[in-house]
Every structure is written in C-alpha cells, then in structure tokens.
Amino acid sequence: MIFDITILPGFDKNGCKEQYTYIKLKAGDTVSIVGPTGSGKTALISDIELLAQGDTSTKRRIFVNGEVPSDEIRFNPAMKPIVMITQNTKCFADLTTEEFLQIHARARKIYDKQVIQKTIDLANNFTGEKIKKDTRVTVLSGGQTRSLLIADAIMVGASPIILLDEIENAGIFKQEVVNLIHKAGKMVVFVTHDPVIALLTKTRIIMENGAVKKVLYQNEPEIRAAQSLLELDKKIGTIREELRAGKSITFDLPAVNYA
C-alpha cells in the first residue's frame, strides 16, 4: 500500500542545491509539473519513476511511505508501484492489442478474461479513432497508443502512482483521463504545458533551470478559471472532432470569463 512519496532536494543545472526541504505527495493527489522547455520537468518525473536514491543526474532521493524503497520495489517490474507514460510510445513487438494486454495481465497474475475487453473499452473513451482487439499495436497512432497505455495502467497495472508526460500532445480526450484517474483515487503526476490540466491539479510544481522553483496549491480563483477553461476546451474538442470528420463549423465560440 502506497500512502505517500517524499521528494528530497537535489541540485540544479549549475550544481546549486534546490531550495526546499521536501515535497510530499499523497495517495489521491493530482499534481502538475510546469515550466519552460528545458527547465527540468522530465528529469523530475523520471526521478519519481526511478525512485531515485541519489543515483541520477539531479541527485534527488525519493522515499516511499517515509522510507527508502527496497530494491525489489525499485527494480522488479512486477512489484513496481509506478507506471510512467511518456511521449515515446513506440512498441517493438508485433502483437495485436489483445495479445499485448494478455501478456501484461499474465505478468500481473490477472486471470479475469474480461479485463482485456474492459481495458480496450476504457481506452476508447479517451480517443476518437476506436481501437480493436485485433489491431496491431505497431500500427496504432500516438494518441491511440497513449490511450491504450493509460487504460492498461488503470485496469491491468493497477499501479497506485501514474506519471503522464505531456498527454495533451497526443490529441486524446484529456478531461476524461483526468476525471477517471481522479475517481480511482490514484496519485497522478502530469508534466504539462496545458493550462487546463495545470489548473485542474491540486498541487503545481514550478521548474526552472533544472530545479524546483516553487510549489503552489489550487485556490478558489484557480478553480473558477479551470471551469471556464474547461468549457472552452470542450468546445475546442468538439470542433476538433468535427473537423476530423470532415464537417463544417457553423457556430461561434463562447466568451471566457475568468472572474
């Protein structure tokens, strides 16, 4: 059972120690990591995924439930409590979607045959172009692959911590992803440039020059701003799908009120 993880400071790109005591993330938390390109967002999420113990370039250390994680948790894929879905979704095995999920289910000792179809059905909630069980993983688009991996992490991996690296770039239905993961009570960390995702998360880690610059927490004005942006984002999503379907746009976008 994972109750929390603690991030201890490392060093920035100039070799200066980060100016925070620790960052504690708890089960059920939603966290975004934001900052300019090259500011160290991916390095931080990678440290979490690796459960780093001063053995990465940043020298950060990650504790699980207040303790140093065991080597089994760190290095045994079947025991690792973290799944990370990155921008690199290339799959080298020429398997069907069904075969791919069956292999993972067996590795996790899951023998419920219905879990495969449930996972594919869940993935299809996140993507406009539907995934079929006999489709080869190697021919899935980036958005389809990422949708499948997110559904796999939730249904098959059952990982308590999910790390998502810029999912908005894949054209998936990100709001559905955020809602579902939040309801599942998992700790989810987003690396993102998307203001909707950043404002929806309860904790926001700001990166600069390879270091954590500050940690912000969601407030009432930000919640209102997020709701306004959500309405606009949904409208943009509708337009995107209609354009993909070859339709003409015949309505105006609503004004956004951040007050």
The 8 nearest C-alpha neighbors of each residue, nearest first, counted from 0:
[[1, 2, 159, 64, 80, 3, 26, 63],
 [2, 0, 3, 64, 159, 26, 63, 80],
 [1, 3, 26, 64, 25, 0, 4, 63],
 [4, 2, 25, 64, 24, 1, 26, 63],
 [3, 5, 63, 24, 62, 23, 64, 25],
 [4, 6, 23, 62, 22, 61, 24, 7],
 [7, 5, 61, 22, 21, 60, 23, 8],
 [6, 8, 21, 60, 59, 61, 5, 9],
 [9, 7, 59, 17, 21, 19, 6, 20],
 [8, 10, 59, 58, 57, 17, 16, 7],
 [9, 11, 16, 15, 14, 57, 17, 58],
 [10, 12, 209, 210, 14, 15, 13, 208],
 [13, 11, 209, 14, 208, 10, 15, 210],
 [14, 12, 11, 15, 10, 208, 209, 16],
 [13, 15, 10, 11, 12, 16, 57, 9],
 [16, 14, 10, 11, 13, 17, 12, 9],
 [17, 15, 10, 9, 11, 18, 14, 8],
 [16, 18, 8, 10, 9, 210, 19, 11],
 [17, 19, 16, 20, 8, 212, 211, 210],
 [20, 18, 21, 17, 8, 22, 211, 213],
 [19, 21, 8, 7, 18, 22, 17, 6],
 [20, 22, 7, 6, 19, 8, 23, 5],
 [23, 21, 6, 5, 24, 7, 20, 19],
 [22, 24, 5, 4, 6, 21, 25, 3],
 [25, 23, 4, 3, 5, 28, 22, 26],
 [24, 26, 3, 28, 2, 27, 4, 23],
 [25, 27, 186, 2, 28, 185, 3, 184],
 [26, 28, 184, 186, 185, 25, 29, 181],
 [29, 27, 186, 25, 26, 30, 187, 24],
 [30, 28, 200, 187, 201, 186, 188, 202],
 [31, 29, 188, 202, 200, 203, 201, 189],
 [30, 32, 189, 203, 197, 188, 190, 200],
 [31, 33, 190, 204, 203, 189, 205, 40],
 [34, 32, 205, 191, 206, 204, 31, 190],
 [33, 35, 206, 205, 38, 207, 36, 40],
 [36, 34, 38, 37, 33, 207, 206, 192],
 [35, 37, 38, 34, 39, 40, 192, 33],
 [36, 38, 39, 35, 208, 40, 209, 34],
 [37, 39, 207, 208, 209, 35, 36, 206],
 [40, 38, 209, 42, 37, 41, 206, 43],
 [41, 39, 43, 42, 38, 32, 206, 190],
 [40, 42, 44, 43, 39, 45, 190, 164],
 [43, 41, 45, 39, 40, 44, 46, 57],
 [44, 42, 46, 40, 45, 41, 39, 47],
 [43, 45, 47, 41, 46, 42, 48, 40],
 [46, 44, 48, 42, 47, 43, 41, 49],
 [47, 45, 43, 51, 49, 44, 48, 50],
 [46, 48, 50, 44, 45, 49, 43, 61],
 [49, 47, 45, 46, 50, 81, 44, 83],
 [48, 50, 51, 46, 47, 45, 73, 74],
 [51, 49, 47, 61, 48, 46, 73, 52],
 [52, 50, 49, 60, 46, 61, 53, 54],
 [51, 53, 60, 54, 61, 59, 50, 58],
 [52, 54, 58, 59, 60, 55, 51, 57],
 [53, 55, 52, 58, 51, 56, 59, 57],
 [56, 54, 58, 57, 53, 51, 59, 46],
 [55, 57, 58, 54, 53, 59, 42, 10],
 [56, 58, 9, 10, 59, 55, 11, 53],
 [59, 57, 53, 9, 55, 56, 54, 10],
 [60, 58, 9, 53, 8, 57, 7, 51],
 [59, 61, 52, 51, 7, 53, 6, 58],
 [62, 60, 6, 50, 51, 5, 7, 52],
 [61, 63, 67, 5, 66, 65, 4, 68],
 [64, 62, 4, 65, 66, 68, 3, 67],
 [65, 63, 3, 66, 2, 4, 1, 62],
 [64, 66, 63, 62, 5, 4, 67, 3],
 [67, 65, 62, 63, 64, 68, 61, 5],
 [66, 68, 62, 63, 69, 65, 61, 52],
 [69, 67, 63, 66, 62, 72, 70, 73],
 [68, 70, 71, 72, 73, 67, 74, 66],
 [69, 71, 73, 72, 74, 68, 75, 67],
 [72, 70, 75, 69, 74, 73, 78, 79],
 [73, 71, 79, 78, 69, 70, 74, 75],
 [74, 72, 70, 71, 79, 75, 50, 69],
 [73, 75, 71, 70, 72, 76, 79, 78],
 [74, 76, 71, 78, 77, 72, 79, 73],
 [77, 75, 79, 78, 74, 72, 73, 71],
 [76, 78, 75, 79, 107, 106, 72, 80],
 [79, 77, 72, 75, 76, 80, 71, 73],
 [78, 80, 72, 76, 81, 77, 75, 73],
 [81, 79, 158, 159, 160, 78, 82, 72],
 [82, 80, 160, 79, 158, 161, 48, 83],
 [81, 83, 161, 162, 158, 160, 152, 84],
 [84, 82, 162, 163, 161, 85, 48, 81],
 [85, 83, 163, 164, 162, 82, 148, 86],
 [86, 84, 164, 87, 163, 83, 88, 165],
 [85, 87, 88, 164, 165, 84, 166, 168],
 [88, 86, 85, 89, 84, 141, 90, 145],
 [89, 87, 86, 90, 144, 141, 145, 85],
 [88, 90, 87, 91, 137, 141, 144, 136],
 [91, 89, 92, 137, 88, 136, 93, 144],
 [90, 92, 93, 89, 137, 136, 94, 88],
 [91, 93, 94, 90, 137, 136, 99, 95],
 [94, 92, 137, 91, 135, 136, 95, 90],
 [95, 93, 135, 92, 98, 99, 136, 96],
 [94, 96, 135, 98, 133, 134, 97, 136],
 [95, 97, 132, 99, 136, 98, 134, 135],
 [96, 98, 132, 95, 100, 99, 101, 133],
 [99, 97, 101, 95, 100, 96, 94, 102],
 [98, 100, 96, 102, 97, 101, 94, 95],
 [99, 101, 103, 97, 102, 98, 104, 115],
 [102, 100, 104, 98, 103, 99, 97, 105],
 [103, 101, 105, 100, 99, 104, 98, 106],
 [102, 104, 106, 100, 101, 105, 107, 99],
 [103, 105, 101, 109, 107, 106, 102, 155],
 [106, 104, 108, 102, 107, 103, 109, 101],
 [105, 107, 103, 104, 108, 102, 77, 109],
 [106, 108, 104, 105, 109, 103, 77, 156],
 [109, 107, 105, 106, 104, 110, 103, 111],
 [108, 110, 104, 107, 105, 111, 155, 106],
 [111, 109, 112, 108, 105, 104, 114, 113],
 [110, 112, 113, 114, 109, 115, 104, 108],
 [113, 111, 114, 110, 115, 116, 109, 101],
 [112, 114, 115, 111, 116, 117, 118, 110],
 [113, 115, 117, 112, 116, 111, 118, 154],
 [116, 114, 118, 113, 117, 100, 112, 119],
 [115, 117, 119, 118, 113, 114, 120, 132],
 [118, 116, 114, 120, 115, 119, 121, 113],
 [117, 119, 121, 115, 116, 120, 150, 154],
 [118, 120, 122, 116, 121, 117, 123, 115],
 [121, 119, 117, 123, 118, 122, 116, 124],
 [120, 122, 118, 124, 123, 119, 150, 117],
 [123, 121, 147, 119, 146, 150, 124, 120],
 [122, 124, 120, 125, 126, 121, 129, 119],
 [125, 123, 121, 122, 126, 120, 175, 172],
 [124, 126, 172, 123, 171, 122, 146, 175],
 [125, 127, 171, 123, 128, 124, 172, 143],
 [126, 128, 129, 125, 123, 240, 171, 124],
 [129, 127, 126, 130, 143, 123, 142, 140],
 [128, 130, 123, 127, 131, 126, 143, 122],
 [129, 131, 123, 128, 132, 119, 134, 143],
 [132, 130, 134, 133, 129, 96, 119, 97],
 [131, 133, 97, 96, 134, 95, 130, 119],
 [132, 134, 95, 131, 96, 97, 135, 98],
 [135, 133, 95, 131, 132, 96, 136, 130],
 [136, 134, 95, 137, 94, 138, 96, 133],
 [135, 137, 139, 138, 96, 95, 94, 134],
 [136, 138, 135, 139, 90, 93, 91, 92],
 [139, 137, 136, 135, 140, 134, 144, 93],
 [140, 138, 136, 143, 137, 144, 141, 135],
 [139, 141, 143, 142, 144, 138, 137, 145],
 [142, 140, 144, 143, 169, 145, 88, 139],
 [141, 143, 169, 145, 140, 144, 171, 170],
 [144, 142, 146, 140, 145, 141, 139, 147],
 [145, 143, 147, 141, 146, 142, 139, 140],
 [144, 146, 148, 142, 147, 143, 141, 149],
 [147, 145, 143, 122, 149, 144, 148, 125],
 [146, 148, 122, 144, 150, 145, 149, 151],
 [147, 149, 151, 145, 150, 146, 152, 144],
 [148, 150, 152, 146, 151, 147, 145, 153],
 [151, 149, 153, 122, 147, 152, 148, 118],
 [150, 152, 148, 155, 154, 149, 153, 147],
 [153, 151, 156, 149, 150, 155, 154, 157],
 [152, 154, 157, 150, 151, 156, 155, 149],
 [155, 153, 151, 157, 152, 118, 150, 156],
 [156, 154, 151, 157, 152, 104, 153, 103],
 [155, 157, 152, 158, 153, 154, 151, 107],
 [158, 156, 153, 155, 154, 152, 159, 151],
 [157, 159, 80, 156, 160, 81, 152, 82],
 [158, 160, 185, 80, 186, 157, 81, 161],
 [161, 159, 186, 81, 158, 187, 185, 80],
 [162, 160, 187, 82, 81, 83, 186, 188],
 [161, 163, 83, 188, 187, 189, 82, 84],
 [164, 162, 189, 84, 83, 188, 85, 166],
 [163, 165, 190, 85, 166, 189, 84, 86],
 [166, 164, 191, 190, 167, 168, 163, 86],
 [167, 165, 168, 169, 164, 163, 173, 171],
 [168, 166, 165, 169, 170, 173, 171, 193],
 [169, 167, 166, 170, 165, 171, 86, 142],
 [168, 170, 142, 167, 171, 166, 141, 145],
 [171, 169, 168, 142, 167, 172, 126, 166],
 [172, 170, 126, 125, 169, 173, 142, 167],
 [171, 173, 125, 174, 175, 126, 176, 170],
 [172, 174, 176, 175, 171, 177, 167, 125],
 [173, 175, 177, 176, 172, 178, 196, 229],
 [176, 174, 178, 173, 177, 172, 179, 125],
 [175, 177, 173, 179, 174, 178, 180, 125],
 [178, 176, 174, 180, 175, 179, 181, 173],
 [179, 177, 181, 175, 176, 180, 174, 182],
 [178, 180, 182, 176, 181, 177, 175, 183],
 [179, 181, 183, 177, 182, 178, 176, 185],
 [180, 182, 178, 179, 183, 184, 177, 185],
 [183, 181, 179, 184, 180, 178, 185, 27],
 [182, 184, 180, 181, 185, 179, 27, 153],
 [185, 183, 27, 182, 181, 26, 180, 186],
 [186, 184, 27, 159, 183, 26, 160, 187],
 [185, 187, 27, 160, 26, 28, 29, 159],
 [186, 188, 161, 29, 160, 162, 185, 30],
 [187, 189, 30, 162, 31, 29, 163, 161],
 [190, 188, 31, 163, 191, 164, 32, 162],
 [191, 189, 164, 32, 165, 31, 163, 33],
 [190, 192, 165, 193, 189, 33, 32, 31],
 [191, 193, 33, 194, 165, 190, 34, 197],
 [192, 194, 191, 195, 196, 197, 167, 165],
 [195, 193, 197, 196, 198, 192, 191, 225],
 [196, 194, 198, 193, 197, 225, 199, 228],
 [195, 197, 199, 198, 194, 193, 200, 191],
 [198, 196, 194, 195, 31, 199, 200, 193],
 [199, 197, 195, 225, 196, 200, 194, 221],
 [200, 198, 196, 197, 225, 195, 201, 222],
 [201, 199, 29, 30, 198, 202, 197, 31],
 [200, 202, 217, 29, 216, 30, 199, 203],
 [203, 201, 216, 30, 200, 215, 217, 31],
 [204, 202, 31, 215, 30, 214, 32, 216],
 [203, 205, 214, 32, 31, 213, 33, 215],
 [204, 206, 33, 213, 212, 34, 211, 32],
 [205, 207, 211, 34, 212, 38, 210, 33],
 [208, 206, 38, 210, 209, 212, 34, 211],
 [209, 207, 38, 210, 12, 11, 39, 206],
 [208, 210, 39, 11, 38, 12, 207, 206],
 [211, 209, 11, 207, 206, 208, 17, 212],
 [210, 212, 206, 213, 205, 207, 17, 204],
 [211, 213, 206, 205, 207, 210, 214, 18],
 [214, 212, 205, 211, 204, 215, 206, 19],
 [213, 215, 204, 203, 205, 216, 202, 212],
 [216, 214, 203, 202, 204, 213, 217, 205],
 [215, 217, 202, 201, 203, 218, 214, 200],
 [216, 218, 201, 202, 221, 215, 222, 200],
 [219, 217, 221, 220, 222, 216, 201, 223],
 [218, 220, 222, 221, 223, 217, 224, 225],
 [221, 219, 223, 222, 218, 224, 258, 257],
 [222, 220, 224, 218, 223, 219, 225, 198],
 [221, 223, 219, 225, 224, 220, 218, 226],
 [224, 222, 220, 226, 221, 225, 219, 227],
 [223, 225, 221, 257, 227, 222, 226, 228],
 [226, 224, 222, 228, 223, 227, 198, 195],
 [227, 225, 229, 223, 228, 224, 222, 230],
 [228, 226, 224, 229, 230, 225, 255, 257],
 [227, 229, 225, 231, 226, 230, 232, 224],
 [230, 228, 232, 226, 231, 227, 225, 233],
 [231, 229, 233, 227, 232, 228, 234, 226],
 [230, 232, 234, 228, 229, 233, 235, 227],
 [231, 233, 229, 235, 234, 230, 228, 236],
 [234, 232, 236, 230, 235, 231, 229, 237],
 [233, 235, 231, 237, 236, 232, 238, 230],
 [234, 236, 232, 238, 233, 237, 239, 231],
 [237, 235, 233, 239, 234, 238, 232, 240],
 [236, 238, 234, 240, 235, 239, 233, 241],
 [237, 239, 235, 241, 236, 240, 242, 234],
 [240, 238, 236, 242, 237, 241, 235, 243],
 [239, 241, 243, 237, 242, 238, 244, 236],
 [242, 240, 244, 238, 246, 243, 239, 237],
 [241, 243, 245, 239, 244, 240, 246, 238],
 [244, 242, 240, 241, 245, 239, 246, 238],
 [243, 245, 241, 242, 246, 240, 239, 247],
 [246, 244, 242, 243, 241, 247, 240, 248],
 [247, 245, 241, 242, 244, 248, 243, 240],
 [248, 246, 249, 245, 242, 241, 238, 244],
 [247, 249, 250, 246, 238, 241, 242, 251],
 [248, 250, 247, 251, 246, 238, 252, 241],
 [251, 249, 248, 252, 253, 247, 238, 234],
 [252, 250, 253, 249, 248, 254, 234, 238],
 [251, 253, 254, 250, 234, 231, 235, 255],
 [254, 252, 255, 251, 231, 234, 230, 250],
 [253, 255, 256, 252, 231, 227, 251, 257],
 [256, 254, 227, 257, 253, 231, 228, 230],
 [255, 257, 258, 227, 254, 224, 228, 223],
 [258, 256, 224, 227, 255, 223, 220, 228],
 [257, 256, 224, 223, 220, 227, 255, 221]]
